[in-house]
Amino acid sequence: MSLHPHKWLSASESDLRQFKQCFDESGSGKSLDHLCWQYIDGPINALPLAALGLSDERGINGKLAGIYAVFRSNFLCEGINVTGCQSLDTLTSQEFRGKGLFNSLANIVYDRCRNEGVGFVYGFPNGNSAHGFFKKLDWVNLDPVPFLIRPINLSYFIKKLPIPGSIKSIIPSIRIEAKKPIVPSGVNIKYNIDYDFDYEKLWGEFSRGLVLALDRSPDYMNWRLGRRPGSNYRNICSYDSDGTLTAICIYTVIEKHGGRIGYIMDLINLPNSKNHGALCLKLALNKICSEGADAVLAWNFENSPNNESYRKARFFRMPEKIRPIELHFGVGIFDPSLKEIVSNRENWYISYLDSDTV
């Protein structure tokens, strides 16, 4: 297999500016601050594995032919720490499309992953790139992405239907608000806590019931939620009478998909405090409604330990036909000993914390 001339992303300003130029030219521009956060300042003391395809053998013309990048993370796999990675960015300059560059760069990255002990790669390719991952890179298809939705503004959805504008204009605004739940005696609610020792204990207890999950440890959470440029993530937490953190719901509200959308980034609770998890989720929904959201989205599998809380909060599985974007879910396996676990959809725990776009 012929390999395209390439180099590896470094922390140099010139590499980042080339990187940014490639994004800008593709129409999906990202700020330097965001690229530094995503690729340079991550929670693992190692740069992401990003192969930069050069547009000439010596790489002196200042342009990139394309990019393929994965982001290493710690995973919990049946209680054991393993290194996995998420497929992040796949870009090819217009003049190099259709020449096998995507496949070449991906295999360069995957060879290095194998050599450096990375067990698998996973991700959520869009409709344009899914074929390449599943057919050319031999990913296992774990579709569908487990979208959940909790409608709030019914007019937001009705106006997306293929009906005449004259009818849409007379449809009244209909909202299904989330009432603020009553907090039981002995439960203490706090807002926007730090991801510290109390949170670490909570995640440790919750994760014991998971087969395979991204390690949502404090280091990861403080990077993912605390340092992402331009973000506004918030959380609502419950404590029992002896001061133990029992549940946390993390959320945000942003302008997206032609409306105002709330996102439940994750819901984590002690195994014996599912009712506290449900309470925190309902409190978050109430906050999101008060900010004028049109809908709330979440990612959650039916076999997840917190799925019942979503059902009680009137989330339902979003039909693929009304999803705002086409996304797929899959995994490529480097370590054969992990194949049985990572290729089984029912073993995965994912949430919007696994997404790199929210």
GINORNOR-V157504 format. One line per field, one symbol per residue. phi: phi as a letter, one per 30 degrees, with the letter a starting at -180 (. if undefined). burial: I if it has 24 or more other ideal C-beta (glycine too) atoms within 12 Angstrom, else O. A space follows every 10 residues. Layout:
# GINORNOR-V157504
phi=???
burial=???
This chain:
# GINORNOR-V157504
phi=.dcdeabcec dddddddded dddeddibeb ddddddddcc cddcdadedb ccdddbecic diccdlbbbb cdbdbcbhic dbcbbcdccb bbdedcdici dedddddddd ddeddcidda bblbddddce edddcccidd dcecdddcbb dbcddedddc ddbedddedc dddbccdcdd dddddjcccb bhddcbddde dddeddddcc dbaedddeed ddddcdcddi cbdbbbbbbd dciddcabcc babbdahiac ccbddabbbd ecbddddddd dddddddddd cidcabcaca ddcddcdddd dddidbddee dcddbcbbba bccccedced dddcedddcb bddddccb
burial=OOOIIIIIIO OOOOIIOIII IIIOIOOOOI OIOIIIIIII IIIIOIIIII IIIIIOOOOO OOIIIIIIII IIIIIIIOOO OIIIIIIIII IIIOOIOOOO IIIIIIIIII OIIOOOOIII IIIIIIOOII OIIOOOIOII IIOIIIIIII IIIOOIIOOO OOOOOOOOOO OOOOOIIIOO IOOOOOIIII OOIOIOOIII OIIOIIIOII IIIIIIIIII IOIIIIOIOO OOIIIIIIII OOOIIIIIII IIIIOOIOII IIIIIIIIII OOIIIIIIII IIIIIIIIIO IOIIIIIIII IOOIIIIOII OOIIIOOIOO OOIIIOIIII IIIIIOOIOO IIIOIOIIII IIIIIIII
